[in-house]
Amino acid sequence: MNLLIIDDDAVDRMSAIRTLKDSELQLETVDQAVSAEEGISLASMTRYDIILLDYQLPTQNGIEVLRELRGIKDFASAIVMLSHSSDDELALMCVEAGAQDFIMKSEITAPRLKRAILISAERCQLERQVRESHEKLRYLAEQDSLTGLSNRYFFDVALKDALIQACRDKSPLALLLVDLDKFKHINDTFGHVVGDDVLKEIARRLKGVIDVGDKICRLGGDEFSILVHTLENPNQIRLMVDRIIQAVSAPMEIQGKTVQLSMSVGVATYPECATGAAELMKCADVAMYRSKGLGGKQAQYYSKRFHKQVESRIRIENDLKTAIEKDQFILYYQPQVDAETFDIVGVEALIRWEHPELGLIPPDDFIPIAEESDYINELGRWVLHKACEQFGQWMKYPNVEKMTFTIAVNLSARQLKDTGLVKYLLECIERYQIPPEKLELELTESSLESSLVALAMLKSLSDLGVKLALDDFGTGYSSLSHLNKYPFNILKIDKSFVQHIESEEEASLLKAISSFAHSLNYETVAEGVETELQRDICCRLGVKRLQGYLFSRPIPPEDLERNWIK
């Protein structure tokens, strides 16, 4: 183990070195730096396992040095902050800034220092594994393995970013959806290997005709998207569409076979057709299918009279208010089981809409609309009330009293701005006599926003005694910052880390995330468990609760009572 001490006090440095010798740690080198500048220089040239950093240096304080150290490219050292101060707030600030531990110099003993170094090294390694997992997942998520183009995930992010920039610059933007005509015939006639080579050639040709700065993605199958940023005049789009159609229509030689294809193109522009990413995508999609409906081999530009999807969306938005007034919503419940006994230990409440004409509408179809139309607070309160009311009834069953039974309710990030939420929740808890610790509130990592309002609300909710769960953990961009800022008790590991596992070798990301969560003493719940192998791996990793189709789909309350509770 290589170690660096950054401390301007010679006596403190010598004391630390003596303590290190007494700790019986296997140290290969112990370098010393007497200033922040010297320490940063050494750390940038040498890879140290541990850095003991004095908080009070002549020219900079420890947090400033810490930030500079962590800014070094490929920096991977664990940092233990040393200080004469016993200020708990200072210790927390140091940990939030990236230190793995904080020790008062007066408390340094060989066992204490050894334990701090070993734990800090382990925490640093786990953090590094999670960061590497994020980077690997991001690369895999953004890259189409067949054509080498960016894929649908990248396209969604790029479109949103492009619209923000276009709005800021007051500049136009065009979205082209490209779909090959009768591509299935190629696969059926020549086989999928030839079909894959055709897609690669199409991708190469499309890249050859777009302008510098424009983005091209493969959305999936034989569908591509092109995002055109630099629009100087409307005729530019027509010329680009002509180039695309000509390039794709030219015959190609694939494995000794001559293949000729045509394509359908749908075009939508910002801000004329739509100002939001989803709406602009729908407009281009409508135009593309209009092109196919007219026989293909052409481009169509968006027209409102073909936009049935938008009409459907407007209907749902208009019907939402009536649905809330007439109580057309119901709650389904998905069991969570103990990883050791597989007995039910909790449920997650999931909303459904019983539309009188459209039937059962899943939440993904109306929750985003509810958020955009400001119905989400009223709908969110309804869910809390109904879930507490139902749970209050279940708490009266003898079997429930014998088990550690909890109920989880999802919160939207928009609800964190509902100033009356804490009072309303408290009224529900008291009315239905629910122990607060048995109620869990879930927020997705991607929905959280860094704001003082959100932080204050979460702390107020936590003060009620309810548990806070970070849902879809591992999929967002700032997991560590969320854990530092917000008072979460539970981490729900996203189903994407579980559902793809078909062998022990494919569980490396799940292992890293589980180890990280357990090292920080978070209770863990694994979502998306669908096979016995996935169940067994989660159990071996020490995940406490399991949830997924292997045990049960979301079911009505009466089915839960009949099959799980009574």
Summary of the structure (lengths in Angstrom):
residues: 566
radius of gyration: 28.6
end to end distance: 57.1
largest distance: 84.9
contacts: 1814
relative contact order: 0.06
helix: 51%
strand: 21%
